[in-house]
Amino acid sequence: MYDCKDAGKRMYEFAGKIFPYFRSLTGDGVRKTLDAIEEDLSVKLNRYEIPTGTQVFDWTIPREWVIRQAYIENEAGEHIIDIKDHNLHVLGYSTPVDEWVSLDELKEHVYTEPGQKHVIPYVTSYYKERYGFCMSQDQLDSLPEGRYHMFIDSELINGSLTLADTVIPGRLDREILFSSYFCHPSMADNECSGLSLMRELINYVSSLKDRKYTYRFVFNPETIGSVTYLSINDNLKKFKEKLKAGFVLSCVGDDNAYSMIESRYSDTVADRLLKKALSGKENLTIYNFSQRGSDERQYNAPGVELPVVCFCRSKFGLFPEYHTSDDNMDFVSPEGFAGSFGVMKNVIDTLESSCYYRINVLCEPQLGKRGLYSTISRKGIYDKILVQRDVITYCDGKNSIEDLSERIGVPVSHIEEIIDELKGAGLLDEV
C-alpha cells in the first residue's frame, strides 16, 4: 500500500533539501539538483549535455552561466545584500561588475517588486547581457545617500544545457509522460515541488507490478529545455507515434487550490484523465489553453500537438508569492504535496486499470449476422441497440470503459456487458 500522507512528507523533506541550491537555466546548480534527485531513486537518470551554440528548432543553446559571488557593499564595508544570504539577490545571468557608484546610479541596476515591498523578486536576463541585483522595495527605500560597491564575480562560458530523463517500461510501448523543470533558485512551489512530485511518482511507478504502460519522466529547464528535448534523439517523432497522455507538473506543493491547464483543444486522453482525478476537489479551477504558461506551451505547439496538460495547485503567476522570496518552504506543506501525489496516483491507477478498445471494421458492423441485433422489433429492444451503437461509435481507442459510461450516460456494468458481446464477436481490439 503506497500511502499518500507518507509520500507528502517525503516530498516536503526533499523540496527542503534542494531549496537552497543555486539553479539557473544552465550550470552546476542544475547538475547538483539532478544528483540529489537520483539519490535513493529506484531507477537511474539519463543525462544529456547539449553544447552551447546548438540549434534546437528556432532556439540556440546559450552560454553557460557561472556565478561565484555577488553583493552590494556600503562605504563602511558592510554587505547590504549578498547571494550568500539569499540567491535571489542577483539578476539571473548577470555579467561581471566591480564598480563604486552613487545611490542614484545603484538604483538603475536594482530590481524590486513595488507592489509587494517586503519581498525580493526573481528576475532574469537570459538572452541579453546585463548585470543587476534584486532586493525588497523596503530595503531599497531605506538606503542612505552615499557610495556603493557593486560586485559580481561571474562569467558566461561555452558550456552546455543539461537535461535528464528516465523511461520505465511496461507491457505496451504506449507512453505516459511526466515533465517538470529545474531553472529557478530558491522557490519552493514554483521549482522544488514539481521535481519532488516527479521523484515520488518514479518510485511509485517502479513499485507497480506488471505495468501496462511505459512511463517517461523528463527533467529540463523551462521552455528552452522542453524545446531542446523535443528536438533531440527523434523524440518528437517518437512522441507522435507513442504518447498517449502527458502531464506537466508545476506549483504542486501548496494547499490553497487545485488547477489544471487544458490541452490546446481540450480533447485529449490527458484532459479527461486529469479532470476525472480532480472531480469533486474544492477550490478547483480549470483553465483553457489561452491561460498557459509552462512547458505545456511547447508540447501543444502547432506541428507538435501532443496530448499534454498541466497540473498545478495554485496556478503559476496567480498567487502573490510567485517569483518572489515568499515562495519559500512555509508556503508549501506535506499536506499540499500529499494532495498532488493523490491526484497523479489516481491518474496512473486509472490508466493501469482501464481498458481502451477500438472497433476493427469500417462503418457500422452488421450486428444481426453475429447475433447481436434482435430480429424482433418491440418496445425496449431499440434502447439497447442505441447504446450498442454509441459504444461502437466511441470505441476509437481514446475512451476507457469509464469514459464510455460517462459520455453515453449509462452504468459501467451495462458498458461492460456490451463490450464483452462485441469482443466475443471479434469486433473490438484492445489498444
PAKEDREN-568768 format. One record per residue (C-alpha): x, y, z; residue number from 1. Coordinates in Angstrom, 1 decimal. Layout:
N
+--------+--------+--------+-------+
:      x :      y :      z : vexlo :
+--------+--------+--------+-------+
:      X :      Y :      Z :   NUM :
...
+--------+--------+--------+-------+
END
This chain:
431
+--------+--------+--------+-------+
:      x :      y :      z : vexlo :
+--------+--------+--------+-------+
:    0.0 :    0.0 :    0.0 :     1 :
:    1.5 :    3.3 :   -1.1 :     2 :
:    0.4 :    5.9 :    1.5 :     3 :
:   -0.2 :    9.4 :    0.2 :     4 :
:    0.4 :   11.0 :    3.6 :     5 :
:    3.8 :    9.4 :    3.9 :     6 :
:    4.6 :   10.4 :    0.3 :     7 :
:    3.7 :   14.0 :    1.1 :     8 :
:    6.2 :   14.1 :    4.0 :     9 :
:    8.9 :   12.7 :    1.8 :    10 :
:    8.3 :   15.2 :   -0.9 :    11 :
:    8.3 :   18.1 :    1.5 :    12 :
:   11.6 :   17.0 :    3.0 :    13 :
:   13.1 :   16.6 :   -0.4 :    14 :
:   11.9 :   20.0 :   -1.5 :    15 :
:   13.6 :   21.5 :    1.6 :    16 :
:   16.8 :   19.7 :    0.7 :    17 :
:   17.1 :   21.2 :   -2.8 :    18 :
:   15.5 :   24.6 :   -2.0 :    19 :
:   18.9 :   26.3 :   -1.3 :    20 :
:   20.6 :   25.1 :   -4.4 :    21 :
:   21.6 :   27.9 :   -6.8 :    22 :
:   19.8 :   26.8 :  -10.0 :    23 :
:   19.6 :   28.7 :  -13.3 :    24 :
:   19.0 :   27.9 :  -16.9 :    25 :
:   22.3 :   26.1 :  -17.1 :    26 :
:   25.2 :   25.3 :  -14.7 :    27 :
:   26.3 :   23.2 :  -11.8 :    28 :
:   23.3 :   24.1 :   -9.7 :    29 :
:   21.2 :   22.1 :  -12.1 :    30 :
:   23.6 :   19.2 :  -12.1 :    31 :
:   23.7 :   19.2 :   -8.3 :    32 :
:   19.9 :   19.1 :   -8.2 :    33 :
:   19.9 :   16.0 :  -10.5 :    34 :
:   22.4 :   14.4 :   -8.3 :    35 :
:   20.0 :   14.9 :   -5.3 :    36 :
:   17.1 :   13.6 :   -7.3 :    37 :
:   19.0 :   10.4 :   -8.2 :    38 :
:   20.0 :    9.6 :   -4.6 :    39 :
:   17.9 :    6.6 :   -3.4 :    40 :
:   15.9 :    6.7 :   -6.6 :    41 :
:   14.6 :    3.4 :   -7.9 :    42 :
:   16.0 :    4.0 :  -11.4 :    43 :
:   18.9 :    5.8 :  -13.0 :    44 :
:   18.6 :    9.1 :  -14.8 :    45 :
:   19.9 :    9.5 :  -18.4 :    46 :
:   21.6 :   12.9 :  -18.7 :    47 :
:   22.1 :   14.9 :  -21.8 :    48 :
:   24.6 :   17.8 :  -22.1 :    49 :
:   23.7 :   20.0 :  -25.2 :    50 :
:   26.6 :   22.2 :  -26.1 :    51 :
:   26.4 :   26.0 :  -26.3 :    52 :
:   25.5 :   27.1 :  -29.8 :    53 :
:   23.5 :   24.0 :  -30.7 :    54 :
:   20.4 :   24.9 :  -32.8 :    55 :
:   17.2 :   23.4 :  -31.4 :    56 :
:   14.4 :   24.2 :  -33.7 :    57 :
:   14.2 :   28.0 :  -33.6 :    58 :
:   16.3 :   28.4 :  -30.5 :    59 :
:   20.0 :   28.3 :  -29.8 :    60 :
:   21.6 :   26.9 :  -26.7 :    61 :
:   23.0 :   29.9 :  -24.8 :    62 :
:   26.3 :   30.1 :  -23.0 :    63 :
:   26.5 :   28.5 :  -19.5 :    64 :
:   26.4 :   30.9 :  -16.6 :    65 :
:   29.0 :   30.5 :  -13.8 :    66 :
:   28.3 :   32.6 :  -10.7 :    67 :
:   30.7 :   32.7 :   -7.8 :    68 :
:   29.9 :   35.8 :   -5.8 :    69 :
:   27.5 :   38.8 :   -5.9 :    70 :
:   27.0 :   41.6 :   -3.3 :    71 :
:   26.4 :   45.3 :   -2.8 :    72 :
:   28.7 :   46.9 :   -0.2 :    73 :
:   28.4 :   50.3 :    1.5 :    74 :
:   31.2 :   52.6 :    2.4 :    75 :
:   31.6 :   51.0 :    5.8 :    76 :
:   32.4 :   47.7 :    4.2 :    77 :
:   29.0 :   46.1 :    5.1 :    78 :
:   27.3 :   43.9 :    2.6 :    79 :
:   23.8 :   45.2 :    2.4 :    80 :
:   22.8 :   42.3 :    0.2 :    81 :
:   24.8 :   39.1 :   -0.7 :    82 :
:   23.8 :   36.0 :   -2.6 :    83 :
:   25.2 :   34.0 :    0.4 :    84 :
:   22.2 :   35.3 :    2.3 :    85 :
:   19.6 :   34.7 :   -0.5 :    86 :
:   20.4 :   33.7 :   -4.0 :    87 :
:   17.5 :   35.8 :   -5.5 :    88 :
:   19.7 :   38.9 :   -4.7 :    89 :
:   21.4 :   38.7 :   -8.1 :    90 :
:   19.8 :   39.1 :  -11.5 :    91 :
:   19.9 :   35.8 :  -13.2 :    92 :
:   22.6 :   35.5 :  -15.9 :    93 :
:   24.3 :   38.7 :  -14.7 :    94 :
:   27.6 :   39.6 :  -16.3 :    95 :
:   30.5 :   40.7 :  -14.1 :    96 :
:   30.7 :   44.1 :  -12.5 :    97 :
:   33.1 :   45.7 :  -10.0 :    98 :
:   32.2 :   49.4 :   -9.6 :    99 :
:   31.6 :   52.1 :   -6.9 :   100 :
:   28.6 :   54.2 :   -7.7 :   101 :
:   26.2 :   56.7 :   -6.2 :   102 :
:   22.8 :   55.7 :   -4.8 :   103 :
:   21.1 :   57.0 :   -7.9 :   104 :
:   23.4 :   55.0 :  -10.2 :   105 :
:   22.9 :   51.9 :   -8.0 :   106 :
:   19.1 :   52.2 :   -8.3 :   107 :
:   19.5 :   51.8 :  -12.1 :   108 :
:   20.7 :   48.3 :  -11.5 :   109 :
:   18.4 :   47.2 :   -8.7 :   110 :
:   15.1 :   45.4 :   -9.3 :   111 :
:   12.3 :   45.4 :   -6.7 :   112 :
:    8.6 :   44.5 :   -6.5 :   113 :
:    6.9 :   47.8 :   -5.6 :   114 :
:    3.5 :   46.3 :   -5.1 :   115 :
:    5.0 :   43.9 :   -2.5 :   116 :
:    7.5 :   46.0 :   -0.7 :   117 :
:    8.8 :   43.3 :    1.6 :   118 :
:    9.8 :   40.6 :   -1.0 :   119 :
:   12.8 :   40.0 :   -3.1 :   120 :
:   11.7 :   39.5 :   -6.7 :   121 :
:   13.1 :   36.8 :   -9.0 :   122 :
:   14.4 :   38.5 :  -12.2 :   123 :
:   16.4 :   37.1 :  -15.1 :   124 :
:   18.1 :   38.2 :  -18.3 :   125 :
:   18.9 :   35.0 :  -20.1 :   126 :
:   19.2 :   36.3 :  -23.7 :   127 :
:   20.5 :   39.9 :  -23.3 :   128 :
:   23.7 :   40.6 :  -21.4 :   129 :
:   23.4 :   42.9 :  -18.4 :   130 :
:   24.1 :   42.9 :  -14.7 :   131 :
:   21.8 :   43.7 :  -11.8 :   132 :
:   20.7 :   43.0 :   -8.3 :   133 :
:   17.3 :   42.3 :   -6.6 :   134 :
:   16.2 :   43.4 :   -3.1 :   135 :
:   13.0 :   44.4 :   -1.4 :   136 :
:   11.5 :   47.8 :   -2.1 :   137 :
:   11.6 :   48.4 :    1.7 :   138 :
:   15.3 :   47.8 :    1.8 :   139 :
:   16.0 :   50.0 :   -1.3 :   140 :
:   13.9 :   52.8 :    0.2 :   141 :
:   15.9 :   52.6 :    3.4 :   142 :
:   19.3 :   53.1 :    1.8 :   143 :
:   21.0 :   56.4 :    2.7 :   144 :
:   22.8 :   58.6 :    0.3 :   145 :
:   26.4 :   57.6 :   -0.3 :   146 :
:   28.6 :   55.4 :   -2.5 :   147 :
:   28.0 :   51.7 :   -3.0 :   148 :
:   30.2 :   48.9 :   -4.3 :   149 :
:   28.5 :   46.7 :   -6.9 :   150 :
:   30.4 :   43.4 :   -7.2 :   151 :
:   29.5 :   40.3 :   -9.3 :   152 :
:   32.0 :   37.6 :  -10.0 :   153 :
:   30.5 :   35.7 :  -12.9 :   154 :
:   31.2 :   34.6 :  -16.4 :   155 :
:   29.4 :   33.2 :  -19.5 :   156 :
:   31.3 :   30.3 :  -20.9 :   157 :
:   30.9 :   27.9 :  -23.8 :   158 :
:   29.4 :   25.0 :  -21.8 :   159 :
:   26.1 :   23.1 :  -22.1 :   160 :
:   22.5 :   22.9 :  -21.2 :   161 :
:   21.6 :   19.9 :  -19.0 :   162 :
:   18.6 :   17.6 :  -19.4 :   163 :
:   17.6 :   14.3 :  -17.9 :   164 :
:   15.0 :   11.6 :  -18.4 :   165 :
:   14.2 :    8.1 :  -17.3 :   166 :
:   11.9 :    5.6 :  -19.0 :   167 :
:   10.2 :    2.8 :  -17.0 :   168 :
:    8.9 :    0.2 :  -19.5 :   169 :
:    5.6 :   -1.6 :  -19.4 :   170 :
:    3.9 :   -4.3 :  -21.4 :   171 :
:    2.9 :   -1.7 :  -24.0 :   172 :
:    5.2 :    0.8 :  -25.7 :   173 :
:    2.5 :    3.4 :  -25.5 :   174 :
:    3.9 :    6.1 :  -23.3 :   175 :
:    2.7 :    8.3 :  -20.4 :   176 :
:    4.8 :   11.5 :  -20.0 :   177 :
:    5.5 :   13.4 :  -16.8 :   178 :
:    7.6 :   16.6 :  -17.2 :   179 :
:    8.9 :   19.3 :  -14.8 :   180 :
:   11.6 :   21.9 :  -14.7 :   181 :
:   14.7 :   23.0 :  -12.8 :   182 :
:   15.8 :   26.5 :  -13.6 :   183 :
:   14.7 :   28.7 :  -10.6 :   184 :
:   16.7 :   29.3 :   -7.5 :   185 :
:   15.1 :   29.1 :   -4.0 :   186 :
:   11.4 :   28.9 :   -4.9 :   187 :
:    9.6 :   26.1 :   -3.2 :   188 :
:    6.3 :   25.8 :   -5.1 :   189 :
:    7.4 :   27.1 :   -8.5 :   190 :
:   10.5 :   25.0 :   -8.6 :   191 :
:   11.1 :   22.3 :   -6.0 :   192 :
:    7.6 :   21.0 :   -5.8 :   193 :
:    7.4 :   19.6 :   -9.4 :   194 :
:   10.8 :   17.9 :   -9.0 :   195 :
:    9.7 :   16.4 :   -5.7 :   196 :
:    6.5 :   15.0 :   -7.1 :   197 :
:    8.2 :   13.6 :  -10.2 :   198 :
:   10.7 :   11.8 :   -7.9 :   199 :
:    7.9 :   10.3 :   -5.8 :   200 :
:    6.0 :    9.2 :   -9.0 :   201 :
:    9.1 :    7.5 :  -10.4 :   202 :
:    9.3 :    5.4 :   -7.2 :   203 :
:    5.5 :    4.7 :   -7.3 :   204 :
:    5.5 :    3.6 :  -10.9 :   205 :
:    8.6 :    1.4 :  -10.3 :   206 :
:    6.7 :   -0.3 :   -7.5 :   207 :
:    3.8 :   -1.4 :   -9.8 :   208 :
:    3.9 :   -5.0 :  -10.9 :   209 :
:    3.0 :   -5.9 :  -14.5 :   210 :
:    2.8 :   -2.3 :  -15.7 :   211 :
:    0.6 :   -1.8 :  -18.7 :   212 :
:    2.1 :    1.5 :  -20.0 :   213 :
:    5.6 :    2.8 :  -20.4 :   214 :
:    6.3 :    5.9 :  -18.3 :   215 :
:    8.7 :    8.6 :  -19.3 :   216 :
:    9.9 :   11.3 :  -16.8 :   217 :
:   11.6 :   14.4 :  -18.2 :   218 :
:   13.6 :   17.0 :  -16.2 :   219 :
:   14.6 :   20.1 :  -18.0 :   220 :
:   15.0 :   23.9 :  -17.7 :   221 :
:   11.7 :   25.5 :  -18.6 :   222 :
:   10.9 :   26.5 :  -22.2 :   223 :
:   14.2 :   26.0 :  -23.9 :   224 :
:   14.6 :   22.7 :  -22.1 :   225 :
:   11.4 :   21.2 :  -23.5 :   226 :
:   12.2 :   22.7 :  -26.9 :   227 :
:   15.6 :   21.0 :  -26.8 :   228 :
:   14.2 :   17.7 :  -25.5 :   229 :
:   11.7 :   17.5 :  -28.4 :   230 :
:   14.4 :   18.3 :  -30.9 :   231 :
:   16.9 :   15.6 :  -29.9 :   232 :
:   17.0 :   11.9 :  -30.5 :   233 :
:   13.9 :   11.9 :  -32.7 :   234 :
:   11.9 :   12.5 :  -29.5 :   235 :
:    9.2 :   14.4 :  -31.3 :   236 :
:    8.7 :   11.7 :  -33.8 :   237 :
:    8.6 :    9.0 :  -31.1 :   238 :
:    6.1 :   11.0 :  -29.1 :   239 :
:    3.8 :   11.4 :  -32.0 :   240 :
:    3.9 :    7.7 :  -32.5 :   241 :
:    3.7 :    6.5 :  -28.9 :   242 :
:    2.5 :    9.2 :  -26.5 :   243 :
:   -0.9 :    8.5 :  -25.0 :   244 :
:   -1.1 :   11.3 :  -22.4 :   245 :
:    1.3 :   13.8 :  -20.8 :   246 :
:    1.3 :   15.9 :  -17.7 :   247 :
:    3.5 :   19.0 :  -16.9 :   248 :
:    3.8 :   19.4 :  -13.1 :   249 :
:    4.2 :   22.9 :  -11.8 :   250 :
:    3.5 :   24.6 :   -8.4 :   251 :
:    2.1 :   21.4 :   -6.8 :   252 :
:    3.3 :   21.8 :   -3.2 :   253 :
:    0.9 :   24.4 :   -1.7 :   254 :
:   -2.6 :   23.5 :   -0.3 :   255 :
:   -4.6 :   26.6 :   -1.4 :   256 :
:   -6.1 :   25.3 :   -4.6 :   257 :
:   -6.2 :   22.7 :   -7.4 :   258 :
:   -5.8 :   23.8 :  -11.0 :   259 :
:   -5.2 :   22.4 :  -14.5 :   260 :
:   -4.5 :   23.9 :  -17.9 :   261 :
:   -6.2 :   22.1 :  -20.7 :   262 :
:   -4.5 :   21.0 :  -23.9 :   263 :
:   -4.9 :   23.2 :  -26.9 :   264 :
:   -8.3 :   21.9 :  -27.9 :   265 :
:   -9.2 :   20.3 :  -24.6 :   266 :
:   -9.9 :   17.0 :  -26.3 :   267 :
:   -7.2 :   14.5 :  -25.2 :   268 :
:   -7.0 :   11.5 :  -23.0 :   269 :
:   -4.9 :   13.6 :  -20.7 :   270 :
:   -7.6 :   16.2 :  -20.4 :   271 :
:  -10.2 :   13.5 :  -19.5 :   272 :
:   -7.9 :   11.7 :  -17.1 :   273 :
:   -6.9 :   14.8 :  -15.1 :   274 :
:  -10.5 :   16.2 :  -15.0 :   275 :
:  -11.7 :   12.9 :  -13.6 :   276 :
:   -8.9 :   12.8 :  -11.0 :   277 :
:   -9.8 :   16.3 :   -9.9 :   278 :
:  -13.5 :   15.8 :   -9.9 :   279 :
:  -15.0 :   16.9 :   -6.6 :   280 :
:  -11.9 :   18.8 :   -5.4 :   281 :
:  -12.7 :   22.0 :   -3.5 :   282 :
:  -11.3 :   25.3 :   -4.9 :   283 :
:  -10.7 :   23.8 :   -8.3 :   284 :
:  -10.2 :   25.9 :  -11.4 :   285 :
:   -9.8 :   24.5 :  -14.9 :   286 :
:   -8.1 :   27.0 :  -17.2 :   287 :
:   -8.2 :   26.8 :  -21.0 :   288 :
:   -5.1 :   26.8 :  -23.1 :   289 :
:   -5.1 :   30.6 :  -23.6 :   290 :
:   -4.0 :   30.8 :  -19.9 :   291 :
:   -1.0 :   28.5 :  -20.5 :   292 :
:    2.5 :   29.4 :  -19.2 :   293 :
:    4.7 :   26.4 :  -18.5 :   294 :
:    6.1 :   23.7 :  -20.8 :   295 :
:    2.6 :   22.7 :  -22.0 :   296 :
:    3.1 :   25.5 :  -24.4 :   297 :
:    5.9 :   23.6 :  -26.2 :   298 :
:    4.2 :   20.2 :  -26.1 :   299 :
:    1.0 :   21.7 :  -27.6 :   300 :
:    2.7 :   24.0 :  -30.2 :   301 :
:    1.5 :   23.8 :  -33.8 :   302 :
:    3.2 :   20.9 :  -35.6 :   303 :
:    4.0 :   19.3 :  -32.2 :   304 :
:    0.4 :   18.9 :  -31.0 :   305 :
:    0.9 :   16.3 :  -28.2 :   306 :
:   -1.8 :   15.2 :  -25.7 :   307 :
:   -0.3 :   17.1 :  -22.8 :   308 :
:   -2.0 :   19.1 :  -20.0 :   309 :
:   -0.5 :   21.0 :  -17.0 :   310 :
:   -1.4 :   20.2 :  -13.3 :   311 :
:   -0.9 :   22.8 :  -10.5 :   312 :
:   -2.2 :   23.5 :   -7.1 :   313 :
:   -2.2 :   27.4 :   -7.1 :   314 :
:   -1.6 :   28.3 :  -10.7 :   315 :
:    1.7 :   29.9 :  -11.6 :   316 :
:    1.5 :   33.7 :  -11.9 :   317 :
:   -1.7 :   34.0 :  -10.0 :   318 :
:   -0.5 :   33.7 :   -6.3 :   319 :
:    1.3 :   36.6 :   -4.7 :   320 :
:    4.2 :   34.5 :   -3.6 :   321 :
:    5.0 :   33.6 :   -7.2 :   322 :
:    8.5 :   34.6 :   -8.4 :   323 :
:    9.4 :   36.2 :   -5.0 :   324 :
:   11.2 :   35.3 :   -1.8 :   325 :
:    7.8 :   34.5 :   -0.3 :   326 :
:    7.7 :   31.3 :   -2.3 :   327 :
:    9.6 :   29.5 :    0.5 :   328 :
:    9.2 :   26.3 :    2.5 :   329 :
:    6.5 :   28.0 :    4.6 :   330 :
:    4.3 :   28.3 :    1.5 :   331 :
:    4.3 :   24.6 :    0.7 :   332 :
:    3.3 :   21.8 :    3.1 :   333 :
:    3.3 :   18.0 :    3.4 :   334 :
:   -0.4 :   18.1 :    3.1 :   335 :
:   -0.3 :   20.0 :   -0.2 :   336 :
:    2.3 :   17.6 :   -1.6 :   337 :
:    0.2 :   14.6 :   -0.5 :   338 :
:   -2.9 :   16.0 :   -2.3 :   339 :
:   -1.0 :   16.5 :   -5.5 :   340 :
:    0.5 :   13.0 :   -5.3 :   341 :
:   -3.0 :   11.6 :   -4.7 :   342 :
:   -4.2 :   13.2 :   -7.9 :   343 :
:   -1.4 :   11.9 :  -10.0 :   344 :
:   -1.6 :    8.4 :   -8.4 :   345 :
:   -5.3 :    8.4 :   -9.3 :   346 :
:   -4.3 :    9.2 :  -13.0 :   347 :
:   -1.8 :    6.4 :  -13.0 :   348 :
:   -4.1 :    3.9 :  -11.3 :   349 :
:   -6.9 :    4.7 :  -13.8 :   350 :
:   -4.6 :    4.2 :  -16.7 :   351 :
:   -3.3 :    0.9 :  -15.4 :   352 :
:   -6.8 :   -0.5 :  -14.6 :   353 :
:   -8.7 :    0.9 :  -17.6 :   354 :
:   -9.0 :   -0.9 :  -21.0 :   355 :
:   -9.3 :    1.0 :  -24.2 :   356 :
:  -10.9 :   -0.5 :  -27.3 :   357 :
:  -11.1 :    0.2 :  -31.0 :   358 :
:  -13.7 :   -1.1 :  -33.4 :   359 :
:  -11.9 :   -3.1 :  -36.1 :   360 :
:  -14.3 :   -2.7 :  -39.1 :   361 :
:  -15.1 :    0.3 :  -41.2 :   362 :
:  -18.6 :    1.9 :  -40.8 :   363 :
:  -21.1 :    0.2 :  -38.5 :   364 :
:  -20.6 :   -3.5 :  -38.2 :   365 :
:  -23.5 :   -5.8 :  -39.2 :   366 :
:  -24.7 :   -6.9 :  -35.8 :   367 :
:  -27.5 :   -9.2 :  -37.0 :   368 :
:  -25.3 :  -11.8 :  -38.6 :   369 :
:  -23.4 :  -12.0 :  -35.3 :   370 :
:  -26.5 :  -12.5 :  -33.2 :   371 :
:  -26.1 :   -9.1 :  -31.6 :   372 :
:  -29.1 :   -7.4 :  -33.2 :   373 :
:  -32.6 :   -8.7 :  -32.4 :   374 :
:  -34.7 :   -9.9 :  -35.3 :   375 :
:  -37.8 :   -8.9 :  -33.3 :   376 :
:  -38.7 :   -5.3 :  -33.1 :   377 :
:  -40.5 :   -4.4 :  -29.9 :   378 :
:  -40.5 :   -1.8 :  -27.1 :   379 :
:  -37.3 :   -1.8 :  -25.1 :   380 :
:  -35.2 :   -3.5 :  -27.7 :   381 :
:  -34.3 :   -0.3 :  -29.6 :   382 :
:  -32.9 :    1.4 :  -26.5 :   383 :
:  -30.2 :   -1.3 :  -26.2 :   384 :
:  -29.4 :   -1.1 :  -29.9 :   385 :
:  -28.8 :    2.7 :  -29.5 :   386 :
:  -26.4 :    2.1 :  -26.6 :   387 :
:  -24.6 :   -0.6 :  -28.7 :   388 :
:  -24.2 :    1.9 :  -31.5 :   389 :
:  -22.9 :    4.6 :  -29.1 :   390 :
:  -20.4 :    2.2 :  -27.7 :   391 :
:  -19.2 :    1.2 :  -31.2 :   392 :
:  -19.0 :    4.9 :  -32.2 :   393 :
:  -16.8 :    5.8 :  -29.3 :   394 :
:  -14.7 :    2.7 :  -29.3 :   395 :
:  -11.9 :    4.6 :  -31.2 :   396 :
:   -9.0 :    3.8 :  -28.8 :   397 :
:   -9.5 :    7.1 :  -26.9 :   398 :
:  -12.1 :    6.1 :  -24.3 :   399 :
:  -11.9 :    3.7 :  -21.4 :   400 :
:  -14.9 :    1.9 :  -20.2 :   401 :
:  -15.3 :    4.6 :  -17.5 :   402 :
:  -15.1 :    7.3 :  -20.3 :   403 :
:  -17.7 :    5.5 :  -22.3 :   404 :
:  -20.1 :    5.3 :  -19.3 :   405 :
:  -19.7 :    9.0 :  -18.6 :   406 :
:  -20.0 :   10.0 :  -22.3 :   407 :
:  -23.0 :    7.8 :  -23.1 :   408 :
:  -24.8 :    8.2 :  -19.7 :   409 :
:  -25.3 :    4.5 :  -18.8 :   410 :
:  -23.8 :    2.5 :  -15.9 :   411 :
:  -20.4 :    0.9 :  -16.3 :   412 :
:  -21.9 :   -2.5 :  -15.8 :   413 :
:  -24.0 :   -2.0 :  -19.0 :   414 :
:  -21.0 :   -0.8 :  -21.0 :   415 :
:  -19.0 :   -3.9 :  -19.8 :   416 :
:  -21.8 :   -6.2 :  -20.9 :   417 :
:  -21.8 :   -4.7 :  -24.4 :   418 :
:  -18.0 :   -4.7 :  -24.6 :   419 :
:  -18.0 :   -8.4 :  -23.8 :   420 :
:  -20.5 :   -9.1 :  -26.5 :   421 :
:  -18.6 :   -7.1 :  -29.1 :   422 :
:  -15.3 :   -8.7 :  -28.0 :   423 :
:  -16.9 :  -12.1 :  -28.3 :   424 :
:  -17.9 :  -11.3 :  -31.8 :   425 :
:  -14.4 :  -10.3 :  -32.7 :   426 :
:  -15.3 :   -6.7 :  -33.4 :   427 :
:  -13.0 :   -5.0 :  -30.8 :   428 :
:   -9.2 :   -4.8 :  -30.4 :   429 :
:   -7.7 :   -3.7 :  -27.1 :   430 :
:   -5.3 :   -0.8 :  -27.7 :   431 :
+--------+--------+--------+-------+
END
